[in-house]
Amino acid sequence: MDLNQRKLNKSEWDSIEVPVSKSEIEVLNLIVGGFHDVNLRVNNNKSLFMFLKIEYNEKIEEYVFNKYFRDRVKKIEDNIKLILPAYKNIAVDGIIRLNSADKIRLEKNDLESIKNSDVYENILLTHIEKIMENRKSANKKMYTFHYFTLYKLIRNNIFRLNKYISELTKKVLDVLSEEIQIADLIENSVDFIEKNDNLLKYGDMILYEHQKEIFSLCKNPNPKLILYMAPTGTGKTLTPVALSEQYKIIFVCAARHVGLALARAAISVHKKIAFAFGCGSAADIRLHYFAAKEYSVNKRTGGIWKVDNSVGDNVEIIICDIKSYLPAMYYMLAFNKKSNLITYWDEPTITMDYNEHDFHKIIRRNWKKNKIPNMVLSSATLPKLHELTQTIPDFKNKFPSSEIYNIVSHDCKKSIPIINKDGYVVLPHYLSDNYDEILKIATHCENYLTLLRYFDLKEVVDFITYVLKNNMANNKMILARHFDSLDDINMKNIKIYYIKLLKNIVPNCWPTIYSYYITTRTPRILSNETVDAKGTRISKSKSVGPGTSVFNPPSLNGAPLSRLASEQNIPQPSQPVGTSGAYITTKDSYTLKDGPTIFISNDIEKIAKFCIQQANIPSIVMEDIMKKIQYNNVLNTRLALLESEYEIEKDKIENTIKNSVGSLGRNKSTKDIRKINRVDSGGDNSNKSVLKGLTDEMNAIKSMIKNATLNETFVPNKSHHLEKWADGLDTKGAFTSDIDEYTVNAIMALEGIEDSWKILLLLGIGVFINHPNIRYTEIMKKLADEQKLYLIIASSDYIYGTNYQFCHGYLSKDLDLTQEKIIQGMGRIGRNNIQQTYTVRFRDDSQIAKLFTSDTEKPEIINMNKLFNSKKVIFGNNVYTEVEDDIDEEERSEQVEDSSEDDDM
């Protein structure tokens, strides 16, 4: 995570101008519209009327039903009558006359083309036909699947859906409702919910519940402090875009990448933004062109030439780092009433796990001097309301009429299973044979429902099914009491029911349950026993277990008998061996599917060396690569000197021209402006030769940089790599890198980059760490954003600062994280909108144990009470004690210095 409090550079400015995708625009428009109507539902799937692009009226609706759907509906209704003889067919006027214009439009679309289209009525009819077909063939599972899917689809918000198809759908669901069992739906919920593409593809876009809640609360004009806790990847960071519909927003973020991502999204929906990064005063604030009110025009291009950044009337969102909050606050107060402002503090718990940190004093100063009465503290791991015993009273004391709100969300639309070091899925019912311990764990999970998304749904429903079928729970856990209708059956409610079930097991049954699951448990990630660590195929002459070979012993002819009676050897079934998949560059890489992986470790160099060592790159190939890298390093040193010299010369020319043009005052001519614009091409003729010589030499050196590439056999999950390391295994969806030669050469041309990192890039692996070469970090961020990297190795500080889309994550053995920071680390995975193959893999099981206990140190709570406090307090013996405030002392000394300077004047 880049916590450097510095100004934005050119490439960062350029990055915010890249428009987001069409699908992201749709989400942003939903969020903005949702501020005004929290129940807004958007669905872009087309009904027949939308597909045909004709005006609606009842007669045409009847006509298109008869023309395109009547025959299909008649067959369905004939089947319904076999079940319910009293069923009445849908009544539609058989003779409908259209005007010639409508006839011409409809004749362009024949029956077959409509039937093969993706119009929503076709989707519904197809599921109805599948229901009838599977009911007839007694395929109960598929019959129930299509019924459940149809039940969900008819509730979507489809504009101009044909009313007769809608009526038919509701009749089918009603006729067959008695045949559907809740237990069957729960038992098959992995296929019916988690892997049901129809629910996602055709579902409505709606706000998350936490977004609805915060939008409603913010319409209250009173001062307010909102504790906003929701899982990562559920739209918290985009919430300010909608809040800016009513308020002006000061968005505070320690991780600059988060701020830049918000800026890019805001600009894409034409919000007016400003930046305050690395600011010493309001003079350092910079406006985006959309927000500019006063500016000069480039007479040559007609566009904005120079913005007056001191005029911020138009700014809707100002994005700042922690250091720059106070300048940003005073800047916004200069143009707005404080009641019309919201300070939106993203991830305020960053650095709170440290006893001491450079940010701590800045954070407390910001809180102490804050004048904005509306504040949102947003994080996935905020302390609970009752735990902020110092912060809450302090805010209420500062803003007497303020309200305190607590938004706690546990939206859960996907499963990201926790995998232990042996490759097994971890859930509470695996954690103890002592039922009292299980009760404590279940209670903890109830209090921290953000853990729900890390409950593997398959394992959850297996447990529910086993317990209920064997009558091992209290009677109050009957499914009908917890799921009134199919509307209640979703992933979140099933997982909440699982926690309740854990708390209502018949105590005497727990030893049996625990023993059953421990003995029948199988690894989710199996050890690859087809090859050894060097990629050599393992063959077996007699199978006695994974990866072993047994050969016949030498002949013992003539030896004395050792026993006179035969003994029967009963073969013991071999248990599959599991692993979390540590060999990420070789035999375990195929388990990393669907998307990139993040490996979080505090010993970056160690993990880098391990990845390279395990890649088994032959020494002759490695020597060749190292020679090229070392050769390039010499060139890079020379190139860096030339670039520095070039910038010095360019600055000299620019300053000379600006001074000469500035002396002309406001009456600059077009010729003068062109003179400044020529700086990039070398300025005046007298200076061109110097810059041209430097440019030519730099280009010559760049052309001498040698390409370094690896054979695909060594690059994880390339086709040749999979043939060597995972032949015969399920490699479908195995994710690999996609890094072009230009990017490789760009990294090779950077100075100060570890040689090992350059080799890692050839393997499709990037490194996230605070590094003086900003260009390297920018390239890695771009590759991560575009999902070009196979793997990213990151230090633990990056768990807050990455909002990239990872499908898998490793937490290394060397990490010593608090419970909150573990959850933040896990939150890097599964941020996609779709259900893919996700895993979060722990290399140390003690970290998993820390997740499921309340008895753990929580320095974040102590530090938030200390730092989000106008008074200086210390914590000891479970008590907060007020002490003399060093910030007040500094202010007094500054006032004394200012007064002495005035006396001197």
ChimeraX attribute file (.defattr): number of C-alpha atoms within 10 A of each C-alpha:
attribute: neighborCount
match mode: 1-to-1
recipient: residues
	/A:1	21
	/A:2	19
	/A:3	18
	/A:4	14
	/A:5	18
	/A:6	15
	/A:7	17
	/A:8	15
	/A:9	9
	/A:10	8
	/A:11	10
	/A:12	14
	/A:13	14
	/A:14	10
	/A:15	15
	/A:16	20
	/A:17	14
	/A:18	12
	/A:19	15
	/A:20	17
	/A:21	10
	/A:22	9
	/A:23	9
	/A:24	13
	/A:25	16
	/A:26	15
	/A:27	17
	/A:28	22
	/A:29	16
	/A:30	20
	/A:31	28
	/A:32	21
	/A:33	17
	/A:34	19
	/A:35	25
	/A:36	17
	/A:37	15
	/A:38	21
	/A:39	13
	/A:40	17
	/A:41	17
	/A:42	19
	/A:43	15
	/A:44	13
	/A:45	18
	/A:46	18
	/A:47	20
	/A:48	23
	/A:49	18
	/A:50	17
	/A:51	14
	/A:52	15
	/A:53	11
	/A:54	13
	/A:55	10
	/A:56	11
	/A:57	8
	/A:58	9
	/A:59	15
	/A:60	19
	/A:61	20
	/A:62	20
	/A:63	20
	/A:64	15
	/A:65	20
	/A:66	18
	/A:67	13
	/A:68	19
	/A:69	19
	/A:70	17
	/A:71	11
	/A:72	15
	/A:73	21
	/A:74	13
	/A:75	11
	/A:76	18
	/A:77	19
	/A:78	14
	/A:79	16
	/A:80	20
	/A:81	13
	/A:82	10
	/A:83	12
	/A:84	13
	/A:85	10
	/A:86	9
	/A:87	14
	/A:88	11
	/A:89	13
	/A:90	14
	/A:91	8
	/A:92	15
	/A:93	9
	/A:94	9
	/A:95	10
	/A:96	11
	/A:97	11
	/A:98	12
	/A:99	7
	/A:100	9
	/A:101	8
	/A:102	13
	/A:103	12
	/A:104	11
	/A:105	12
	/A:106	17
	/A:107	9
	/A:108	10
	/A:109	12
	/A:110	11
	/A:111	12
	/A:112	9
	/A:113	11
	/A:114	16
	/A:115	15
	/A:116	9
	/A:117	13
	/A:118	15
	/A:119	19
	/A:120	23
	/A:121	24
	/A:122	20
	/A:123	17
	/A:124	21
	/A:125	20
	/A:126	14
	/A:127	21
	/A:128	22
	/A:129	17
	/A:130	17
	/A:131	25
	/A:132	18
	/A:133	16
	/A:134	17
	/A:135	15
	/A:136	12
	/A:137	9
	/A:138	11
	/A:139	12
	/A:140	15
	/A:141	16
	/A:142	17
	/A:143	21
	/A:144	22
	/A:145	23
	/A:146	21
	/A:147	22
	/A:148	21
	/A:149	19
	/A:150	24
	/A:151	21
	/A:152	16
	/A:153	21
	/A:154	20
	/A:155	12
	/A:156	17
	/A:157	18
	/A:158	22
	/A:159	16
	/A:160	13
	/A:161	19
	/A:162	19
	/A:163	14
	/A:164	19
	/A:165	21
	/A:166	15
	/A:167	12
	/A:168	19
	/A:169	20
	/A:170	14
	/A:171	17
	/A:172	19
	/A:173	18
	/A:174	11
	/A:175	13
	/A:176	14
	/A:177	12
	/A:178	8
	/A:179	9
	/A:180	16
	/A:181	12
	/A:182	16
	/A:183	18
	/A:184	14
	/A:185	21
	/A:186	22
	/A:187	18
	/A:188	18
	/A:189	22
	/A:190	19
	/A:191	15
	/A:192	22
	/A:193	23
	/A:194	21
	/A:195	15
	/A:196	15
	/A:197	15
	/A:198	15
	/A:199	17
	/A:200	15
	/A:201	11
	/A:202	19
	/A:203	21
	/A:204	19
	/A:205	18
	/A:206	18
	/A:207	23
	/A:208	17
	/A:209	17
	/A:210	22
	/A:211	25
	/A:212	19
	/A:213	17
	/A:214	21
	/A:215	20
	/A:216	14
	/A:217	16
	/A:218	20
	/A:219	13
	/A:220	10
	/A:221	11
	/A:222	15
	/A:223	23
	/A:224	23
	/A:225	23
	/A:226	20
	/A:227	21
	/A:228	25
	/A:229	23
	/A:230	25
	/A:231	25
	/A:232	23
	/A:233	18
	/A:234	23
	/A:235	18
	/A:236	19
	/A:237	21
	/A:238	19
	/A:239	20
	/A:240	26
	/A:241	25
	/A:242	22
	/A:243	23
	/A:244	22
	/A:245	15
	/A:246	15
	/A:247	22
	/A:248	25
	/A:249	26
	/A:250	29
	/A:251	25
	/A:252	26
	/A:253	25
	/A:254	26
	/A:255	24
	/A:256	25
	/A:257	18
	/A:258	19
	/A:259	24
	/A:260	20
	/A:261	16
	/A:262	22
	/A:263	26
	/A:264	21
	/A:265	23
	/A:266	25
	/A:267	19
	/A:268	19
	/A:269	16
	/A:270	11
	/A:271	22
	/A:272	21
	/A:273	27
	/A:274	26
	/A:275	26
	/A:276	33
	/A:277	26
	/A:278	19
	/A:279	23
	/A:280	13
	/A:281	15
	/A:282	18
	/A:283	13
	/A:284	17
	/A:285	24
	/A:286	23
	/A:287	22
	/A:288	20
	/A:289	17
	/A:290	14
	/A:291	22
	/A:292	23
	/A:293	16
	/A:294	15
	/A:295	15
	/A:296	12
	/A:297	13
	/A:298	14
	/A:299	15
	/A:300	11
	/A:301	8
	/A:302	9
	/A:303	12
	/A:304	14
	/A:305	14
	/A:306	13
	/A:307	18
	/A:308	13
	/A:309	20
	/A:310	16
	/A:311	17
	/A:312	25
	/A:313	15
	/A:314	17
	/A:315	25
	/A:316	24
	/A:317	27
	/A:318	28
	/A:319	25
	/A:320	30
	/A:321	26
	/A:322	24
	/A:323	24
	/A:324	25
	/A:325	30
	/A:326	24
	/A:327	20
	/A:328	27
	/A:329	25
	/A:330	17
	/A:331	21
	/A:332	23
	/A:333	17
	/A:334	12
	/A:335	13
	/A:336	16
	/A:337	11
	/A:338	19
	/A:339	16
	/A:340	17
	/A:341	24
	/A:342	27
	/A:343	24
	/A:344	24
	/A:345	23
	/A:346	23
	/A:347	21
	/A:348	22
	/A:349	24
	/A:350	21
	/A:351	19
	/A:352	20
	/A:353	21
	/A:354	13
	/A:355	11
	/A:356	11
	/A:357	11
	/A:358	9
	/A:359	17
	/A:360	20
	/A:361	13
	/A:362	17
	/A:363	18
	/A:364	20
	/A:365	20
	/A:366	21
	/A:367	19
	/A:368	19
	/A:369	11
	/A:370	17
	/A:371	18
	/A:372	21
	/A:373	22
	/A:374	24
	/A:375	21
	/A:376	21
	/A:377	19
	/A:378	21
	/A:379	23
	/A:380	25
	/A:381	24
	/A:382	22
	/A:383	19
	/A:384	16
	/A:385	14
	/A:386	8
	/A:387	14
	/A:388	19
	/A:389	15
	/A:390	20
	/A:391	20
	/A:392	18
	/A:393	14
	/A:394	18
	/A:395	23
	/A:396	17
	/A:397	12
	/A:398	14
	/A:399	18
	/A:400	12
	/A:401	11
	/A:402	17
	/A:403	17
	/A:404	15
	/A:405	15
	/A:406	15
	/A:407	18
	/A:408	21
	/A:409	20
	/A:410	20
	/A:411	19
	/A:412	20
	/A:413	16
	/A:414	25
	/A:415	23
	/A:416	24
	/A:417	25
	/A:418	23
	/A:419	27
	/A:420	24
	/A:421	18
	/A:422	21
	/A:423	22
	/A:424	22
	/A:425	24
	/A:426	19
	/A:427	17
	/A:428	19
	/A:429	23
	/A:430	16
	/A:431	16
	/A:432	14
	/A:433	16
	/A:434	12
	/A:435	20
	/A:436	12
	/A:437	14
	/A:438	20
	/A:439	19
	/A:440	15
	/A:441	24
	/A:442	22
	/A:443	18
	/A:444	18
	/A:445	20
	/A:446	15
	/A:447	12
	/A:448	18
	/A:449	21
	/A:450	22
	/A:451	20
	/A:452	28
	/A:453	23
	/A:454	24
	/A:455	21
	/A:456	22
	/A:457	24
	/A:458	16
	/A:459	16
	/A:460	22
	/A:461	21
	/A:462	14
	/A:463	18
	/A:464	22
	/A:465	17
	/A:466	15
	/A:467	19
	/A:468	18
	/A:469	10
	/A:470	10
	/A:471	14
	/A:472	19
	/A:473	21
	/A:474	14
	/A:475	13
	/A:476	11
	/A:477	16
	/A:478	14
	/A:479	15
	/A:480	12
	/A:481	9
	/A:482	14
	/A:483	18
	/A:484	11
	/A:485	9
	/A:486	14
	/A:487	11
	/A:488	12
	/A:489	18
	/A:490	18
	/A:491	22
	/A:492	20
	/A:493	14
	/A:494	21
	/A:495	22
	/A:496	14
	/A:497	18
	/A:498	23
	/A:499	23
	/A:500	16
	/A:501	22
	/A:502	22
	/A:503	20
	/A:504	16
	/A:505	21
	/A:506	16
	/A:507	14
	/A:508	10
	/A:509	15
	/A:510	21
	/A:511	13
	/A:512	11
	/A:513	19
	/A:514	17
	/A:515	13
	/A:516	12
	/A:517	15
	/A:518	13
	/A:519	9
	/A:520	8
	/A:521	14
	/A:522	16
	/A:523	18
	/A:524	18
	/A:525	23
	/A:526	18
	/A:527	21
	/A:528	22
	/A:529	18
	/A:530	19
	/A:531	18
	/A:532	14
	/A:533	15
	/A:534	13
	/A:535	16
	/A:536	11
	/A:537	15
	/A:538	13
	/A:539	13
	/A:540	14
	/A:541	10
	/A:542	11
	/A:543	12
	/A:544	14
	/A:545	15
	/A:546	16
	/A:547	17
	/A:548	13
	/A:549	13
	/A:550	10
	/A:551	8
	/A:552	7
	/A:553	6
	/A:554	6
	/A:555	7
	/A:556	8
	/A:557	6
	/A:558	6
	/A:559	7
	/A:560	7
	/A:561	7
	/A:562	6
	/A:563	7
	/A:564	6
	/A:565	6
	/A:566	6
	/A:567	7
	/A:568	6
	/A:569	6
	/A:570	6
	/A:571	7
	/A:572	8
	/A:573	8
	/A:574	10
	/A:575	13
	/A:576	14
	/A:577	19
	/A:578	18
	/A:579	21
	/A:580	27
	/A:581	26
	/A:582	19
	/A:583	17
	/A:584	22
	/A:585	27
	/A:586	28
	/A:587	29
	/A:588	21
	/A:589	24
	/A:590	26
	/A:591	25
	/A:592	26
	/A:593	22
	/A:594	17
	/A:595	24
	/A:596	26
	/A:597	29
	/A:598	29
	/A:599	24
	/A:600	26
	/A:601	22
	/A:602	20
	/A:603	16
	/A:604	18
	/A:605	15
	/A:606	10
	/A:607	17
	/A:608	18
	/A:609	14
	/A:610	15
	/A:611	21
	/A:612	18
	/A:613	11
	/A:614	16
	/A:615	23
	/A:616	16
	/A:617	17
	/A:618	9
	/A:619	9
	/A:620	9
	/A:621	12
	/A:622	15
	/A:623	12
	/A:624	11
	/A:625	20
	/A:626	17
	/A:627	13
	/A:628	16
	/A:629	22
	/A:630	13
	/A:631	14
	/A:632	24
	/A:633	20
	/A:634	13
	/A:635	19
	/A:636	21
	/A:637	14
	/A:638	15
	/A:639	22
	/A:640	15
	/A:641	11
	/A:642	16
	/A:643	14
	/A:644	11
	/A:645	14
	/A:646	19
	/A:647	12
	/A:648	12
	/A:649	16
	/A:650	21
	/A:651	13
	/A:652	12
	/A:653	20
	/A:654	20
	/A:655	12
	/A:656	14
	/A:657	21
	/A:658	15
	/A:659	11
	/A:660	12
	/A:661	18
	/A:662	13
	/A:663	11
	/A:664	12
	/A:665	8
	/A:666	8
	/A:667	10
	/A:668	13
	/A:669	12
	/A:670	11
	/A:671	11
	/A:672	16
	/A:673	17
	/A:674	13
	/A:675	16
	/A:676	18
	/A:677	14
	/A:678	13
	/A:679	17
	/A:680	11
	/A:681	11
	/A:682	20
	/A:683	20
	/A:684	14
	/A:685	8
	/A:686	8
	/A:687	15
	/A:688	16
	/A:689	13
	/A:690	14
	/A:691	19
	/A:692	14
	/A:693	12
	/A:694	18
	/A:695	16
	/A:696	11
	/A:697	15
	/A:698	21
	/A:699	12
	/A:700	12
	/A:701	16
	/A:702	17
	/A:703	9
	/A:704	12
	/A:705	20
	/A:706	16
	/A:707	14
	/A:708	19
	/A:709	15
	/A:710	14
	/A:711	13
	/A:712	15
	/A:713	19
	/A:714	23
	/A:715	26
	/A:716	29
	/A:717	33
	/A:718	18
	/A:719	14
	/A:720	16
	/A:721	22
	/A:722	23
	/A:723	14
	/A:724	17
	/A:725	28
	/A:726	24
	/A:727	15
	/A:728	9
	/A:729	13
	/A:730	10
	/A:731	18
	/A:732	10
	/A:733	15
	/A:734	20
	/A:735	24
	/A:736	26
	/A:737	22
	/A:738	14
	/A:739	18
	/A:740	9
	/A:741	12
	/A:742	10
	/A:743	14
	/A:744	18
	/A:745	18
	/A:746	14
	/A:747	17
	/A:748	25
	/A:749	23
	/A:750	20
	/A:751	19
	/A:752	13
	/A:753	16
	/A:754	11
	/A:755	14
	/A:756	15
	/A:757	19
	/A:758	23
	/A:759	24
	/A:760	22
	/A:761	24
	/A:762	20
	/A:763	27
	/A:764	24
	/A:765	28
	/A:766	28
	/A:767	24
	/A:768	24
	/A:769	17
	/A:770	16
	/A:771	13
	/A:772	10
	/A:773	12
	/A:774	12
	/A:775	15
	/A:776	20
	/A:777	19
	/A:778	15
	/A:779	15
	/A:780	22
	/A:781	20
	/A:782	14
	/A:783	20
	/A:784	22
	/A:785	14
	/A:786	12
	/A:787	20
	/A:788	21
	/A:789	26
	/A:790	31
	/A:791	30
	/A:792	24
	/A:793	25
	/A:794	23
	/A:795	20
	/A:796	26
	/A:797	22
	/A:798	22
	/A:799	21
	/A:800	23
	/A:801	22
	/A:802	23
	/A:803	20
	/A:804	19
	/A:805	21
	/A:806	25
	/A:807	25
	/A:808	26
	/A:809	27
	/A:810	23
	/A:811	22
	/A:812	21
	/A:813	17
	/A:814	12
	/A:815	17
	/A:816	13
	/A:817	15
	/A:818	19
	/A:819	24
	/A:820	20
	/A:821	24
	/A:822	20
	/A:823	20
	/A:824	21
	/A:825	24
	/A:826	25
	/A:827	25
	/A:828	25
	/A:829	25
	/A:830	27
	/A:831	19
	/A:832	15
	/A:833	12
	/A:834	14
	/A:835	18
	/A:836	18
	/A:837	17
	/A:838	24
	/A:839	29
	/A:840	26
	/A:841	29
	/A:842	24
	/A:843	22
	/A:844	16
	/A:845	15
	/A:846	11
	/A:847	20
	/A:848	20
	/A:849	14
	/A:850	17
	/A:851	19
	/A:852	22
	/A:853	16
	/A:854	16
	/A:855	8
	/A:856	11
	/A:857	12
	/A:858	16
	/A:859	17
	/A:860	24
	/A:861	18
	/A:862	23
	/A:863	23
	/A:864	24
	/A:865	23
	/A:866	23
	/A:867	25
	/A:868	23
	/A:869	22
	/A:870	22
	/A:871	21
	/A:872	20
	/A:873	19
	/A:874	15
	/A:875	13
	/A:876	9
	/A:877	5
	/A:878	7
	/A:879	9
	/A:880	16
	/A:881	12
	/A:882	12
	/A:883	10
	/A:884	10
	/A:885	12
	/A:886	11
	/A:887	16
	/A:888	13
	/A:889	11
	/A:890	11
	/A:891	11
	/A:892	12
	/A:893	12
	/A:894	12
	/A:895	12
	/A:896	12
	/A:897	12
	/A:898	11
	/A:899	12
	/A:900	11
	/A:901	10
	/A:902	9
	/A:903	8
	/A:904	6
	/A:905	6
